[in-house]
Amino acid sequence: MISQVELRRKLIHLFNLVIPFSYMFIFQNKNQMAIIMLIFALIFVIVDLTRMRLAFVKKIFNQFFNSMMREHEISGHFTGATWVLIISVPVIFFLPKEIAILSLVFMSLGDIAAAIVGLSFGKTKMGNKSLEGSIGCLSICIFSAHLLDLVPWIVSMSGAVMATVFEALPIDIDDNVLIPIGAGLTMVLVSLFIA
């Protein structure tokens, strides 16, 4: 069963949607959005590095965020939020706009669905993930792709599938990095074949 702390952490993950929706509706210029995300990424990197090196900053940070942080984040790695901001910069700058938006939506919603479904109903283990969590991830990615309708169906489905695959991979790289890169590059390649 999913813990209250993990559920709260995943619901906070919904705020990641601010990035693709800001790109879609507010800061629609690629360079402008990439610069904004770069500024935020640098701020978060500086805060994380400061937290790792200065005990009093770590103490203050832990008072506010310790209950939501994973063990590896507490022990001195970047937080998931920092990775979200870091990866959003190249995703926005290098990928076509519609694919970048969809990749970042998959990262946010797919990861949430995989965790909530997997921890609540997961019985079929695949390493430290579950088949049920992957089905949850794939379902929400397909649903969000259909709802947004930004790219041809075959392109968005390839991204949804690869977002699910990369979320489930037993690789020691943050899901917030793997999902948008895996889904985004796949959609770019599929787009080239159907053009």
C-alpha positions as CSV (number, residue, x, y, z in Angstrom):
1,M,0.0,0.0,0.0
2,I,1.2,3.5,-0.7
3,S,2.3,5.5,2.3
4,Q,0.9,9.0,3.0
5,V,4.4,10.5,2.6
6,E,4.8,8.9,-0.9
7,L,1.3,9.9,-1.9
8,R,2.0,13.5,-0.9
9,R,5.4,13.4,-2.7
10,K,3.7,12.2,-5.9
11,L,0.9,14.7,-5.7
12,I,3.5,17.5,-5.4
13,H,5.0,16.0,-8.5
14,L,1.8,17.3,-10.3
15,F,3.4,20.8,-10.0
16,N,5.9,19.6,-12.7
17,L,3.0,20.2,-15.1
18,V,3.6,23.9,-14.7
19,I,6.6,23.5,-17.0
20,P,4.9,22.0,-20.1
21,F,1.8,24.0,-19.7
22,S,3.7,27.3,-19.3
23,Y,5.5,26.4,-22.5
24,M,2.2,25.6,-24.2
25,F,0.2,28.7,-23.1
26,I,2.5,31.4,-21.6
27,F,6.1,31.4,-22.7
28,Q,5.6,30.0,-26.2
29,N,9.0,30.9,-27.6
30,K,11.5,28.0,-27.3
31,N,14.5,30.2,-26.5
32,Q,12.6,32.2,-23.9
33,M,11.3,29.1,-22.2
34,A,14.6,27.4,-22.2
35,I,16.3,30.4,-20.6
36,I,13.6,30.6,-17.9
37,M,14.1,26.9,-17.1
38,L,17.9,27.3,-17.2
39,I,17.6,30.1,-14.6
40,F,15.4,27.9,-12.3
41,A,17.6,24.9,-12.8
42,L,20.7,26.9,-11.8
43,I,19.0,28.2,-8.7
44,F,17.9,24.7,-7.7
45,V,21.4,23.3,-8.4
46,I,23.0,26.0,-6.2
47,V,20.5,25.3,-3.4
48,D,21.2,21.6,-3.6
49,L,24.9,22.0,-3.7
50,T,24.8,24.4,-0.7
51,R,22.5,22.0,1.2
52,M,25.1,19.2,0.6
53,R,28.1,21.3,1.8
54,L,26.8,23.6,4.6
55,A,25.4,21.9,7.7
56,F,23.2,24.7,8.8
57,V,21.6,25.0,5.4
58,K,21.1,21.2,5.4
59,K,19.4,21.5,8.8
60,I,17.0,24.2,7.7
61,F,16.3,22.4,4.4
62,N,15.6,19.1,6.2
63,Q,13.2,20.8,8.6
64,F,11.0,21.7,5.7
65,F,11.5,18.9,3.2
66,N,13.0,15.9,5.0
67,S,9.7,14.0,5.2
68,M,9.2,14.2,1.4
69,M,12.8,13.4,0.4
70,R,14.1,9.9,-0.6
71,E,17.0,8.4,1.3
72,H,19.5,9.1,-1.6
73,E,18.4,12.8,-1.7
74,I,18.9,13.2,2.1
75,S,22.3,11.5,1.9
76,G,23.6,14.1,-0.6
77,H,22.2,13.7,-4.1
78,F,20.1,16.2,-6.2
79,T,16.4,16.2,-5.4
80,G,13.9,15.0,-8.0
81,A,12.8,18.6,-8.4
82,T,16.3,19.6,-9.4
83,W,16.5,16.9,-12.0
84,V,13.1,17.9,-13.4
85,L,14.4,21.5,-14.0
86,I,17.8,20.3,-15.3
87,I,16.3,18.0,-17.9
88,S,13.6,20.4,-19.0
89,V,16.3,22.7,-20.4
90,P,17.6,20.4,-23.2
91,V,14.2,18.8,-23.7
92,I,12.7,22.3,-24.4
93,F,15.7,23.6,-26.4
94,F,16.5,20.6,-28.6
95,L,13.1,18.8,-29.2
96,P,10.2,20.1,-31.3
97,K,7.8,22.0,-29.1
98,E,4.9,19.6,-29.2
99,I,7.2,16.6,-28.5
100,A,8.9,18.5,-25.7
101,I,5.6,19.3,-24.1
102,L,4.3,15.7,-24.4
103,S,7.6,14.3,-23.0
104,L,7.4,16.5,-19.9
105,V,3.7,15.6,-19.4
106,F,4.6,11.9,-19.6
107,M,7.4,12.5,-17.0
108,S,5.0,14.1,-14.6
109,L,1.9,12.0,-15.0
110,G,3.5,8.7,-15.9
111,D,5.8,8.6,-12.9
112,I,2.9,9.5,-10.6
113,A,0.6,6.8,-12.0
114,A,3.4,4.2,-11.9
115,A,4.1,4.9,-8.3
116,I,0.5,5.2,-7.0
117,V,-0.8,2.1,-9.0
118,G,2.3,0.1,-8.4
119,L,2.5,0.7,-4.6
120,S,-1.2,0.3,-4.2
121,F,-1.9,-2.7,-6.4
122,G,1.4,-4.0,-7.6
123,K,1.8,-7.8,-7.3
124,T,3.7,-8.7,-10.4
125,K,7.3,-7.6,-9.6
126,M,9.7,-6.5,-12.3
127,G,12.9,-5.7,-10.3
128,N,11.8,-3.0,-7.8
129,K,8.9,-1.9,-10.0
130,S,5.7,-3.7,-10.9
131,L,3.7,-4.7,-14.0
132,E,0.6,-3.0,-12.6
133,G,2.6,0.2,-12.0
134,S,3.8,0.1,-15.7
135,I,0.2,-0.4,-16.9
136,G,-0.8,2.6,-14.8
137,C,2.0,4.7,-16.4
138,L,1.1,3.6,-19.9
139,S,-2.6,4.2,-19.4
140,I,-2.1,7.8,-18.1
141,C,0.4,8.6,-20.8
142,I,-2.0,7.4,-23.6
143,F,-4.9,9.3,-22.0
144,S,-2.9,12.5,-21.7
145,A,-1.5,12.2,-25.3
146,H,-5.1,11.7,-26.6
147,L,-6.4,14.6,-24.5
148,L,-3.6,17.0,-25.7
149,D,-3.6,15.8,-29.3
150,L,-0.3,17.5,-30.1
151,V,1.3,15.0,-32.5
152,P,0.1,12.2,-34.8
153,W,-1.3,9.2,-32.9
154,I,1.5,6.8,-33.8
155,V,4.1,9.4,-32.6
156,S,2.4,10.0,-29.2
157,M,1.8,6.2,-28.7
158,S,5.5,5.5,-29.3
159,G,6.3,8.1,-26.7
160,A,3.8,6.7,-24.2
161,V,5.2,3.2,-24.7
162,M,8.8,4.4,-24.3
163,A,8.0,6.6,-21.3
164,T,6.6,3.4,-19.7
165,V,9.7,1.4,-20.6
166,F,12.1,4.0,-19.3
167,E,10.1,4.4,-16.1
168,A,10.4,0.7,-15.5
169,L,14.1,0.3,-16.4
170,P,16.3,-0.8,-13.4
171,I,18.9,2.0,-14.1
172,D,20.4,4.1,-11.4
173,I,19.3,7.4,-13.1
174,D,16.5,9.5,-11.9
175,D,13.1,8.7,-13.7
176,N,12.7,12.5,-14.2
177,V,15.7,12.3,-16.6
178,L,15.0,8.9,-18.2
179,I,11.3,9.4,-19.1
180,P,11.4,12.7,-21.1
181,I,14.7,11.8,-22.9
182,G,13.5,8.2,-23.8
183,A,10.0,9.3,-24.8
184,G,11.1,12.5,-26.5
185,L,13.9,10.9,-28.7
186,T,11.6,8.1,-29.6
187,M,8.9,10.5,-30.8
188,V,11.4,12.5,-32.8
189,L,12.6,9.3,-34.5
190,V,9.1,8.0,-35.2
191,S,8.2,11.5,-36.6
192,L,11.0,11.3,-39.1
193,F,9.7,7.9,-40.4
194,I,6.2,9.1,-40.9
195,A,7.0,12.5,-42.4
